[in-house]
Amino acid sequence: MNEQIDSVRLAVIMSRFQGIVRNMANTLFRTGRSGVINIAHDFSCCILTKESELVMMADSLPIHVMRGPDIMAKTMKEFHPDLRRGDAFFHNSPYHGNSHAGDFAVIVPVVDEGGKHRFTALAKAHLADIGNALPTTYMASARDVYEEGALIFPAVKVQEDYRDIDDIIRMCKLRIRSPEVWWGDYLAILGAARIAERRLLELGTELGWNTLNECVHQWFDYSERMMESSIRKMPSGSITVTSKHDPFPGIPEGIQIKVTVKVQSDDGIIEVDLRDNPDCQPCGINQSEATARTHAQIGIFNSIPHTVPTNAGSFRRINILLRENCVVGIPRHPACCSVATTSLGNRIGNAVMRAIAELGEGLGMGEVGAIMPPSFAVISGYDPRIGGVPFINQLLLGAAGGSGSPAADGWLTIGDEGAMGMVHIDSIESDEFLYPICIKKRSIIPDSEGAGRFRGAHGTYVEYGPVHCSIEAMYASDGSVYPAAGARGGLSGSKAGQFKRTTSGELIQLGPMGPVTINPDETIISKGAGGGGYGPPWEREVWRVLKDVNEGWVTPERAEKVYGVYINESGQVDDEATKTLRIRMSKREV
C-alpha cells in the first residue's frame, strides 16, 4: 500500500532534493576552471528518478536540463544495463538527448548497498573547448558533425568503482586545446554529480527509499495539477506564428520557422507543433531533440504562473510534436547541432510566447533579443603574460534584451531565451585578469528597447581588444537582420550589430559570425539586440516613460515619437500635449 505523505512533509522532503541540487551547483561553481563556469555560471545540475523522470533542476539553465536529461539517462541504461555503484558516464551527444556537444555532462547512477538503482544525478557544464575543428564550441558554419569536429560521447563510461578509465581521459586531453583547464572542469562536473550521489544515499538511508519514491510520485501529481489548473484558466484556441533567423552560411536567405500552439483548456493540455518546418540544414543551427522540446517548453513556462514546478509531472500536460530530419525537430546524424542551445532555438521559444500572447490579453510575452554577438564570443590565443601559454574561453560580457511581459519590463541581463537569466554576466575585472584583453567599454544602448506598455530590455554595447598580442573571436550573431518582435501591439527591439575598430579608428562592419582576428591596438564592437515590447507603447504609464528619460534609457525625442509623452525643456511632462499625442496614436492604430 502506498504511503500518503502530508503536504507539509512533502514540501520539506522536496526542499531536501532542492538543497542537493544547489549543493551540486555550488560545488561546480567553486571548483570549475573555465571562466565560462566560474564567472558566467554556464552550467546546470539535476536529479532524475530511476525511470529517468526529471525531479529537480534548481538554479539551472532551462535549456540544459528542462528536457534532454530524461533521454540521456535512458541512453545510459540502454547502453549499460548493468549499472553499479561507482560508475560514471560522459554524455554530450546531441543525437542521444544532449543539448549540443559543447555542453559536457557527467551522469552518475545512484545505486544503493543492495545494488539497486534508485536515482540518477546529472551535472552539465558548457566547456570552453570540446575539440572542435576551430577554437569554439559554437560552429555555426559547420556543414555536418564531421566538419564540426567535436569529441562526442553517447553515455560512455568514464569511471568504474570510482576510478577513472584512463583511456578516455588520455583521449580527451590529447584533443583539447587547454587540457589542464579541461581536466579541472571535468573534476568539477564529476564532483557535483558525486555530491548528489552521496547526499541521495544519505537521504535514502534516513527516510527510506519507499518514502522517497512515494514523495516523488506525489510531487509529480501535485505539479501536474498545478499545470492543469493554469492551462484551464487560459482561453482555448490554436494559432500559428512565424519567426525568422538571419542569413548564415548554409542558409543564405535565412530560415523561417513555423510554430503552432494549441491550447485545450477543457482538457488542461497545451500542444506545440513544430513539424511543418524545413529539413535539417547544412550548418550548425539544427536543433537537437532536447533543445527543440526545451525551447518550446520554455515559451510555455514563461507564459504561465511561476508557481508551477518544473518537473516530469508538469510536463505531462505538454505535448511537443516533432519529426525526424527537421531543422527544429529530431536530427539525423551527421546533421550539425553545434549552436542548438541558442540561434534558431531561441526563435522557437520566442514564437511560442508570442503565439500565447495573441490568444489573450495578459498572456505570453514579446520576443527575447537574439544573441551570440561578439560580447558572447569564444576568444583564443596565446597569453604573453605567462610565456605564450594558449588560452580559450567564452565571454559573456553583455546580453541581449529580455522581452516585455503583461506585468513587467524586460529583464536586462536575461542572457537569452534559453538561459532566462540563469547565466551571469562576466565581471570585467575577472576577464581582464584571466585573459590578455582590455574591455574598453560596456554600456546600455539608449533607445534600443522594444517599446510597449511594458517595454523590452535594452541591448548592451561592448568593446574590447587584446593586450600585447592578437586574439581570435568566434561568434554567431543572429538578430542583425530580423529583430525581436513585440507582442499585442508592442514594437520590435533594436537589431544586433558587430564591428571592428582598426588602429586608425575606422569602423568596419563584420559579418554574422567569426572567426575574426583582432590585432594589437584593434578592438571588436558588439551591439546586443533589444527585446520586444508588450502592448501598445502609448499605453505605457507616463511616470514610467519619464523615469526612463531621466535615467537615460530613452531620449526625450523617442518618448514623444514612440510613447506619446511630451517632455518640455524643464524636464516635466506636458499633460495636455501628451493627452493629445496619445489620442492621435491610438486612433491611428485603430
N, C-alpha and C positions, 0 to 999 in steps of 0.2 A: 504493500500500500504506500502511495506517495505521501511524503511528509508535507503538510501545509505549513508554510512559513509566513508569519505575520508581516505586515508591511514595514514595521519599524526594523525588524530583524533583517528583512530583505534589503532595505536601504543601507544598513550597517555593513552587511556582507558585501554588497556590490561596491561600497566605498572602499572595502579592503582590496577588491580587484582593481579599482581605480588607483589606489595607492601603489599597488605593484607596478602598474604601467608607468606611473610617474617616477617610481624608483628606477625603472628601466631607462627612462628618458634622462633622468639626472645622471645616471652612470655614463650614458653615451655622450652627453653634453660635456661632462667634466673630463673625459678621457680621450675623446676623439682628437686626432692630429690635424686634420684638414680644417682650414678656415671655414669652408662651407658647412662643416659640422659644428665646430666650437665657437664660431662667430655668428653664422647665419641660421643655425638651428635647423638645417635642412635634413631632418631625419624623423622617423616615426617608430612607434612600438605598439604592439597589440597582443591580446590573448585570444585564443580560439578554443572551442571545445574539441574533444577528440573526434567529433563528427565534422570538424572544420568549419564551424559557425563562429562568426565574429562576436566576441563577448564585450570587449572593452578596447577603446582606442584613444584614451585620454591624451590631450595635449599633442595631437599628431596632425600632420598634413592630411586632409581628406584624400587627396589624390594618391597617397602612398598606401593607405590601408582600409579605406571605406569598402572597396571591392577589390578582389585580387588575392589577398591572403587566404581566402577560402579555397580558391583554385590551387594556390601554391601548396597549401597543406595537404590537399587531396593528391597532388602530384607527388609529394613526398611519400605518402602512404602507398601510392600505386607503384612507385619505383623501388620502395624499400618497405615491403610488407612486414618485415620482422624488426620493428623498432625497439631499441634497447636504451636503457639509461646510459647517458654519456655520449650518445650520438649528437651530432650537429651537422647541418646541411647548408651549403651555399645555394642560393637561388636568386637569379636575376634574369631569367628567361622571359621575354615578353610573349612567347608562344605557349607558356605554361603558367600564366596567371600573374606574372610580374608587370609592373608599370612600364619601365624601359630599362635597358641594360645598365644605365648609369646609376640606378637605384639598387644597391647591393644589399641583399638580405641574408641573415643567418636565422635558420629555423631550428628550434630545439623541441623535440617531443618530451613532454613531462611524463615520466614513467615511474610508477610507484615501486615500492620494495618487492612487491609480488610480480613485477614485470608487466603490469597493466598500463597501457597508455591512457592518461587521464585528461590532459590538456595539451595545447601546443603554444609555445611562445615564439614570437617573431619580432625581430628588430631589423630595421632597414634604414640605410643612410645613402644619400646622394654623394657619391665619391668624386674627388677631384679628377681622377683618371681611372679608366677601366680598360685601357689598352687599345682605344680606338686608333684608326689609321692616322688621324690628325689629333693634335692635343686638345681635345674637348670631349665631353660626354654628350654633346648635342651635335650630331652630324646630320644637319638638315638636308645637305646636298647629296647624301649617300644614296645611290640608286638601289642598293639592296644591303642585306646584313653583311655580306662579304666585303663590300666597299666600306661599310661602317667599321668593321674590324674588331669589334668589342669581344672581350672574353665573356662567354655566356655559359652559365651553369644552371641546368634544369634540375634542381634538387640533388646536387652532387654532394656526397658525404665528405666532410672535411675533418670531422672528429669522430673517434671511436674510443670508448672508455675514457672520455675526457682528454684524449691526446690527439694532437694534430696529425693528419695524414700528410706527411711532408712532401709527397709527390705533388699534391695540389698546391701547397704553399710555394714550392720552388717554381712551379709553372707560372703562378701569378707574379711573383717577384721579378721573373725574367721579362714579363711583358709590360709591367707598369713603369711609367717614366720616373716616378719618385717612390721606389719600392719601400723605403723605410716609413714614409708617410702612410702608404697603403697598409703596411704591417700594423702601425699604430691604430689606424681606423678599424682594421679587422678585429683587433683585440678589443676595441671599444664596443663594437657591434656584438661580438661574441659575449663579452662581459654583461651587456644589457640583457641578452637572452638567458644567460646562466643565472643572473639575479632573479629573473622571473621564475625560472625552474626551481630555485631554492625556496623562494617565498611561497610558491604554489604548493610545494611538497610540505612545507611547514603548515600552511593553511589546511591542506587535506588531512594532516595528522591531527590538527587541533579540532576541526569541526566535523571531520568525516567526509569521505568522498560522496556518499549518497546525499548528504545535506547540501554539499556544493553543487552537485548536478541538479538537484531539485530547485535550488536557488536560481541557477542559471536559466532553467526552463521557465520558471515563474517570471524572471526578469524579461525574457523574450516575450512572454504572453502580455505582460504589462506594456512593454514597448509597442507591441502590435496594436493594442487597444488605444494607446495614445496617438499613434499614426492614423489609425482608422477614424478616430474622433476628429482629428484635424482635417482629414480629407472630406468627411461628411459635412463640414462647415463650408466647403468650397462649392461654387456653382458647377454643375455638370456641364460638360462641353468638350469639343475637340477643336484644336486649332493647329495650323501648320505655320512655322516661322522659319525663315532662312537667315543665314549669316555667312559672310564671305571672307575667306582668308586671302591675304595678299599674294601676288605672284612670287613664286620661289623657283629655283632651279628644279625642273621636273614638272612644275605646274605654272607655265609662263603666263597663263591667263588668270591665275589664282584659282581657288576652288570654292564653290558654293555648296554648303550643306543644308539639308532639309531636315527639320525636326518636327514631328507631330506629337503633340501632347494631348492625351485623352483623360479627362477626369470623370470617373464614375462615382458620383457622390453617394448614391444609394448603396453601392457595394463597398465603398471605402477603398477604392483602388485607383492608382494613377498608373497610366501606361505611357511610355515614351518609345516611339517607333523611329529607329534610325536606319531602316533597311533600304529606303528609297534614296540611296546616295551612290556616288561613283565607286568603282572598284579601287583596290589598293593602287597607290601611285608610286612612280619610280623616284622617290625621295624619302626623307626621314620623317615625314609628318603623319604617317599611318598610325592609327590608334591601335594599341593592344586591346584585347578584350577587357582587361582590368580597367584601363583608362576610359574606354568608351562607356562602360557601365558606371564608373565612378563619376565622370564629368556630368552625365545625365542625372545621377542621384544628387550630386552637389546642387544642381539647379533646383531640384525639388526641396531639399532640406533648407536651402536659402529662402524658400518661399512659404515655409510653414513655421509655426511657433518653435522657438529654440528649445522648448522644454521636451521635445520628442527625442528620446535617446537614439543614438546612432549605433545600431547593432543588428544582428541577424533577425531579431523579432520585428523591428520596424520595417526591415527590408521585405518582409512577406507581403506588404501592401503595395509594393512597387514592381511593375513589370517593365523590363527593358528589352525591346525587341531588336536583335542584331542579326546580321547574316555574314556568312563566311566571305572572305576576299573582298571586304568592303573597307574603304578608307576610314570609316568610323564604325567598324564592326569587329569581326574576328579575323585577324590577319593570317594569311598563309605564308609559311616560311618559303622564300627568304625575304619577304617584304620588310623594309626597314622601319622600325618604330622608335628611332633614336630620340625624337622630340615629342613623344606621345603624351608626356605629362603637361606640356604647355601648348603652344601653337594651335593647331586645328582643334585640339581637345577643349581649349578654352571657349571656342566658338560653340561647342555642344552645350556646355553648361549655360552660357550666356543666352543661347536661343531658347533653352528650356525656361529660364527665368522670365524672358520677355513673353513667351507664349502664355505662361501662367498669369503674368500681369495683364495680358489682353483679355483673359477670361473674366476678370472682375476687378473693380477698384479696391485698393488695399491689398492686392496680392502681387507676388512676383517682385522683380527688380529690373533696373536697366542693365546694360552690359558692362562688365568689368573691362578696363583697358587691357589691350594685348601687351604681351611682354617679350622679353629676351632681346632688348636693345643692348648697346654696349655697356650700360650700367649693370647688366647681368652677364657680362662676358666671362668666358673662361680665359684667363691670361696665363701665359707661359713664357719661359725664357731662362736666362742664366743670371744668377744673383751675384753682381760684382762685389758685394759687401762681404761675402763669405767664400771667396775663391772661385766664383763661377759655378756654384752648385746649381743644378737645374731645379726649377720650381714650376708648379702648375696648381691652379686653384680657380674656382668660380667665385666671382664677385657678386654681391647682392647690394649694390650701393644705392639704388633708387628704384622704386616700384612704379608701376602704372597706377592709375586712379581706380579706386573702388566705385561701384555703381550706387546711384541713388536708390532708395527704397521707399516704401509707403510711409515710413515713420522717421527716417534719418538720412542725413547726408552720407555720401560715400566715404569709405574707410581709406585714409590717405596711404597707409603702409600695408595694404592688403596683400602685396606680393603679386598674386594673380588669382584667377577664379579657382584654380586647383589647390592653392595654398590657403586661401581665405584667412590671411593674417597670421598664420602659424609660423612662417619664416620670419627671422629677424633681419632688419636692415643693418648692413655692416657698419661697424664703428670705423670712422676714417682713421683714427689713430692706430687701431689694430691692424688695418690693412697696410698702412704705411710702415708699420713696424715689421710686419711679416714679409713684405714683398718690396722690391725696389721700384716703387711707384710714388708719385705725388698727386694727391687729389686736389686739383686747383679750385674746384667749386662744386658745391651741392646746394641746390635751392629749389623752391617751388616755382612752377611756371604760372604766372598770373594769367587769368582768362582762359585757362586750358580745361576747365571743368565742363562737363555736360550740364547745361543749365536745366533747371527743373524746379518744381515745387520743393523737392529735395534734390539738391544738385549732386552730380558725380564728383568724385575727388579729383584734384588737380594732378597733372603729370609732374615728374621730377626731372630737373636739369642736373646732369653730372658731367664734369670734365676732368680727365686725369691723363697722366702720361708717365713714361719711365724716367728713372733717375740713373744717369751714367751707364745706360745700356739700351738695348732695344727689347721690346716685348711683342708678343703676338696675341691678338684678341680675336676670339671666336665667339660669335653671337648669331642669333637667328631671329631677326626682328619682324614681328607682324604688326599691323596697325598703322603702317605708314601710308597705305592707300585706303583701306577700309577701316574707319574709326569705330569705337564702341558706340553702339546705338542706344538711344534712350527708350523709355517705355511710357505709354499712356500720355503722350504729348511732350515727354522730356526730350531734350536735344542731345545730339551726339557729343562725345568728348573730343578733345583735340587729337590730331594724328601724332604718331611717333615719328622720330627722325634721328639720323645719325650722321656725323660729320667728322672730318679730320682737319685739325688746325696745323698747318705746316710751320716750319721755322720762320717763314716770312710773315706769318699771321693770316695767310689766305685760308679760307674755309672751303673744303672740298666735300661735296655731298657723297656719302658712301652708299653702297648697295645694301640690300636687306640682310646680308649675312657675311661673316668673315670667311677666311682669315684676313685680318688687316695687321700689317706690321707697323708699329709705332716706334719711330727712332728718337734718339735724344733730342730734346727741345721741341718735340711734337706732342700733340695731345689728341685724344679722341673725345668726341662730344656725344652725349646721349640725351635725347629728349623723350621722356616717357609719355605714353598716351594717357589722356584723361578718361575718366569713367563716364558712362551715360547717365543722364538725369532721369528723374521720375516725376511725371506730371507736368503741366504747362508752367513755364518759368514765371509768367505773370501772376501765378497763384502763390508764389513764394512769399512768406511773411516779410513785410517791409523791413522789420528790425533785423532779420537775418541778412538781407541784402546789404543794409547799411553796415552791419558788423563785418561782412566780407570786404567791403570797400575800405573801411577803417583799418583793417588788418592787412590790406594789400593783396588779398586773394583775387579780387575783382576790381577792375578800373571803373571810375565813375561813368565813362563812356559806355562800357558794356552793361553796367547797371541800368542805364537809361534805355539803350537799344534793345537789350535782350529780356531784361526783367521788368521793364516799365517803371523803374523807380528813378525819379528825377532828384538829384542831389545838387543843391546850389553851391555857390562859391564858398560859403561859410561852412560847408560840410554837413548841412542839415537837409533833411528830406522836405521837399516841397509837396505837401499833401495834395493840393488841388491839381498840380501838374501831373503828379503820379496817378491820381484817380483817372484823369483824362486819358493818359497813356494806356493804362491797363484796360479801360473800357474799349479803347480802339483796338488793342491787341486781341482781346477776347472776341470781338465781333469779326475781326479778320480771320480768326481761327474757325469760327462757326461758318 
